[in-house]
Amino acid sequence: MNFTKTALFFCFLILLIACKDDPPSVVDPKPITPDEPSVPTKMIVNIDNLRLRDAPGEKGNEVGRLKEGTVLYDLGEVSDFTTRVQLRGIWFDEPWLKVKTEQNLEGWVYGGAVTFDASTPTAMSKLMTEKRLQTFFGKGLTLRLKRYKTNFDSVKTSGDFAENFREGLKLRDTLTTILENRIEVADNYNQMPDLFWIENAIPGYTTQLVAEGTIYYLFQDFKKLKQKASTSEGEEDDNFVDLNLLVYSMDSIEHFFPSWFIQTWDYGGCSLLGKKEHIKILKKIDEVLNKSDLFATEINTIKDRLIDDITNKDIEYWEEKDAILSELDDIITGNFNALTNEDMIALKTRRKQFEYPKENNIKVNVRSGEVY
C-alpha cells in the first residue's frame, strides 16, 4: 500500500515537472463561438502584396502574396494575440485571421489589412469591429458607441429619435477630434484608410475628408436619418429631418456650407442672399416650430447660422444688390415667429447697409467679378 502511494506520488511529480518545463505555445488560435450559427465573413484585402502565412504572427512562414482586392473568407479562427501595425496612416492593434482564398489557398493574414462588410454582422465582423473600436477609441467610448447604436436601432418615438440624435452629436464631436489626431493622411488618395467600420458603429453618419483632404470628419447623413424617422411614432422627427434635407439639399449630407451658401474654395465662398434660399429655410423653420418645439434647440441653431450669414461683416455675397434687398425686404416683412427682436434689429440695420454696399465695405455681385 505504501509502495503504491509512493509510486503515484513520483508519477505525479514527474508529470508536474514535465509540464513546467514545456514552454507555453506562442500561438493558440481560438475558434469564434457566436450565439448563432457561424457564417463565413467575406473580406477584401485592402493593401497590395499582403503576406499570407502558415501561422499567425509576423514569424509565420509566407505561403503567398495577395493583391489588393483579393476576396477572402474567414475560417472561424483568430490568434490569441494582437500585433501593432501602421497601415495607411492608422495604427492597428489587431489579431490574425485564418482565411482561404476563392482558389482555396488557406493561411493567416493580419486583421487590419482586410475590409469586411460590417452592415450584415457575422461572428467575425462583430469581433473585428469591436477590436478596432477599442483599439482606436478605448473601451469607454466603444461602450458609448454600442449603446448609441442599440438605441438608434430601437427608436420607437420622435422623443427617442431626439434623444439619440443629441447623443450622436456629442459622440461625433469626440470622434472627430480623435480622427484628426490619430490618422496620418497620405498624399496618395489610393492609400487612404477605409473607415467603413466607424460608420457602422455610429449609424446616421458618414466619414469624409475635409481641409483640402487632410482631415477626416463625421457628417450626418440625413437620408439615413430620414429612413429611421419614418419608422417612429410621431411626425416631429420627420419634420425636423425634412428641414435639414432642405438645408443640405445638394446630397442630403450635412456640410460646413448649407444651401444658402456657395462654396468657391476649400475654406469658404459666398452667401446666396438674393436667391430666395434664406426665406425658403425660414418658412420651413416656422412651419416645423409651429407644430412642435421638440427640436427647438437644434432648429434655432440653424436659424442663428442663417441670420449670421446675412449680418456678418466678413461675408461676401454672390448676388447683386437689388436681388439682396428684395429678399431682405421679404424676410423683414414676413412676420416669422422664429425671428427674435434682436434678429429683426440686426436685419433692419443690415438692410440699410446693403443700400450702400461700397460705403459699408460689403462685397456684392461677386459672381460677375464686378464687386459692388
Residue pairs with C-beta under 8 A, 6 or more apart in sequence:
26 57
26 59
27 55
27 56
27 57
27 79
27 80
27 81
28 79
28 80
29 56
29 77
29 78
29 79
29 80
29 98
30 77
30 78
30 79
30 80
31 76
31 77
32 38
32 76
32 77
32 78
32 123
32 124
32 127
33 123
34 122
34 123
34 126
36 123
38 76
38 122
38 123
39 122
39 123
40 73
40 74
40 75
40 76
40 122
40 124
41 73
41 74
41 116
41 117
41 122
41 123
41 124
41 125
42 71
42 72
42 73
42 116
42 117
43 71
43 72
43 73
43 74
43 97
43 99
43 114
43 115
43 116
44 69
44 70
44 71
44 72
44 114
44 115
44 116
45 66
45 67
45 68
45 69
45 70
45 72
45 109
45 113
45 114
45 115
46 68
46 88
46 113
46 114
46 115
46 194
47 68
47 87
47 88
47 113
48 67
48 68
49 65
49 66
49 67
50 65
50 66
50 68
50 70
50 109
50 110
50 113
51 62
51 64
51 65
51 66
51 109
51 110
52 62
52 63
52 64
52 65
52 66
52 99
52 101
52 105
52 107
52 108
52 109
53 60
53 61
53 62
53 63
53 96
53 107
53 108
53 109
54 60
54 61
54 62
54 63
54 107
54 108
55 61
55 108
56 78
56 79
56 81
56 95
56 96
56 98
56 108
57 79
57 81
57 83
57 96
57 108
58 83
60 96
60 108
63 105
63 107
64 105
64 107
66 72
66 101
66 109
70 101
71 101
71 102
72 99
72 100
72 101
72 109
72 114
73 99
73 100
73 102
74 97
74 98
74 99
74 124
75 98
75 99
75 100
75 106
76 98
76 123
76 124
77 97
77 98
78 95
78 96
78 97
78 98
78 111
78 124
78 127
79 95
79 96
79 108
80 95
81 95
82 93
82 94
82 95
82 131
83 93
83 94
83 95
83 96
83 110
84 91
84 92
84 93
85 91
85 92
85 93
85 94
85 110
85 112
86 92
87 112
87 113
87 193
88 186
88 191
88 192
88 193
88 194
89 183
89 184
89 185
89 186
89 191
89 192
89 193
90 112
90 136
90 182
90 183
90 184
90 193
91 135
91 182
92 110
92 111
92 112
92 132
92 135
93 131
93 135
94 110
94 111
94 112
94 128
94 131
94 132
94 135
95 111
95 131
96 108
96 109
96 110
96 111
97 108
97 109
97 110
97 111
97 114
97 124
97 128
98 106
98 107
98 108
99 106
99 107
99 108
99 109
99 114
100 106
100 107
111 128
111 131
112 132
115 194
115 196
116 124
116 125
116 128
117 125
118 125
118 129
118 196
118 197
118 200
119 200
121 129
128 197
129 197
129 200
129 201
130 142
132 197
133 141
133 142
133 145
133 197
133 198
133 201
134 142
136 178
136 182
136 198
137 145
137 175
137 178
141 171
141 174
141 175
144 167
144 171
145 171
145 201
145 202
146 201
148 164
148 167
148 168
148 171
148 202
149 201
149 202
149 203
151 160
151 163
151 164
151 167
152 164
152 168
152 203
152 204
152 228
153 203
154 160
155 161
155 164
155 228
155 231
155 232
156 232
156 233
157 232
157 233
157 234
158 229
158 232
158 233
158 234
158 235
158 236
158 237
158 238
158 292
158 294
159 234
159 294
160 232
161 228
161 229
161 232
161 237
162 236
162 237
162 240
162 294
162 295
165 204
165 225
165 237
165 298
168 202
168 204
168 205
168 220
171 202
172 202
172 205
172 218
172 220
175 198
175 202
175 218
176 216
176 217
176 218
179 195
179 207
179 215
179 216
179 217
179 218
180 215
180 216
183 193
183 216
185 192
185 209
185 213
185 214
185 215
185 216
186 192
189 213
192 209
195 207
195 216
198 207
198 218
199 205
199 206
199 207
202 218
203 224
203 228
204 220
204 221
204 224
204 225
204 228
205 218
205 219
205 220
205 221
206 218
206 219
206 221
206 253
207 216
207 217
207 218
207 219
208 216
208 217
208 219
208 253
209 215
209 216
209 217
210 216
210 217
210 256
211 266
211 267
212 266
219 253
219 254
219 255
220 244
220 253
220 254
221 252
221 253
221 254
222 241
222 244
222 245
222 248
222 252
222 253
222 254
223 245
223 252
223 253
225 241
225 244
226 238
226 241
226 242
226 245
226 252
229 237
229 238
229 240
229 241
230 238
235 291
236 291
236 292
236 294
236 295
237 294
237 295
239 287
239 288
239 291
239 292
240 288
240 294
240 295
240 298
240 299
242 284
242 288
243 281
243 284
243 285
243 288
243 299
243 302
244 254
244 302
245 252
246 259
246 280
246 281
246 284
247 258
247 259
247 281
247 302
248 254
248 255
248 258
248 259
249 259
250 259
257 263
257 269
258 281
258 302
258 305
258 306
259 272
259 277
259 281
260 271
260 272
260 273
260 275
260 277
260 278
260 281
260 306
260 309
261 269
261 270
261 271
261 272
261 309
262 269
262 270
262 271
262 272
262 318
263 269
264 270
270 315
270 316
270 317
270 318
270 366
270 367
271 309
271 310
271 315
271 316
271 317
271 318
272 278
272 318
272 319
273 309
273 310
273 317
273 319
273 324
273 327
273 328
274 317
274 318
274 319
274 320
274 323
274 324
274 326
274 327
275 318
275 319
275 323
275 327
276 327
276 330
278 306
278 309
278 310
278 327
278 331
279 327
279 330
279 331
279 334
281 302
281 306
282 303
282 306
282 331
282 334
282 336
282 338
282 339
283 334
283 336
285 299
285 302
285 303
285 336
285 338
286 336
286 337
286 338
288 295
288 299
289 296
289 299
289 337
289 338
290 337
299 338
300 338
303 338
303 339
303 343
307 339
307 343
307 346
307 347
309 315
310 328
310 331
310 346
310 347
310 350
311 346
311 347
311 349
311 350
313 361
313 362
316 363
316 364
316 366
317 324
317 362
317 363
317 364
317 365
317 366
318 365
318 366
318 367
319 364
319 365
319 367
320 364
320 365
320 368
321 354
321 355
321 357
321 364
321 365
324 354
324 364
325 351
325 354
325 355
328 347
328 350
328 351
328 354
329 351
331 339
331 347
332 344
332 347
332 348
332 351
339 347
353 360
353 362
354 360
354 362
354 364
357 363
357 364
357 372
358 372
363 371
363 372
364 371
364 372
365 371
365 372
